[in-house]
Amino acid sequence: MKSVSTYTRSKNREYIPYPNCATRQEILDKCLNRLLIVVSCLGFAGIILFLVAMS
């Protein structure tokens, strides 16, 4: 009789990254840093446009 093995994909299993690969936390931090830079640049551009419009 043959033995049957099943492969179940569980979302609860621990994420194990490849060697020298960024973890999910590091990728999230990088994305949040870039988003913060973009928002800051838009804020500075808005301030400069407001000052130019007031003069």
Order of alpha helices (4+ residues) and beta strands (2+ residues): alpha
